[in-house]
Amino acid sequence: MSPAQHHHRRELISGLCALAAFLDSHPQVPVPRYGPVRVSVHTNYDTDASTEAEAITEVGRIAALLGTTPIAENGHHVAGITFGSVRYEAVLITQAAIERRAARDSYRDAIALDEIEGA
């Protein structure tokens, strides 16, 4: 781990601890009611992986460190662990999955929802 990565890691951990202490001492401040709060590591950006294959391998490596099994579904590779309502996860979305989503979204303007709602 480089000195810059180590520094960023320490800042993140310090910030999370400070947030927890703040919320604990300010019970009037609302917190999310539904679903977990996520800390997501995107292995194609947040690690040293330089290819998609390396980023997928990195999800598997992180899964082993977490003591869990990675899940691969529809081009989404995820490994995570939950601490109460906080979830840490490593994620890689393949380029093919991103392109499939973009292709589906390209039809978005072909549907006029106002016409459907007015029926």
Salt bridges, closest charged atoms under 4 A:
GLU11 OE2 - HIS7 NE2 2.92
GLU58 OE2 - ARG61 NH2 2.68
GLU89 OE1 - ARG38 NH1 2.98
GLU89 OE1 - ARG87 NE 3.14
ASP105 OD2 - ARG101 NE 3.25
ASP105 OD1 - ARG108 NH2 3.08
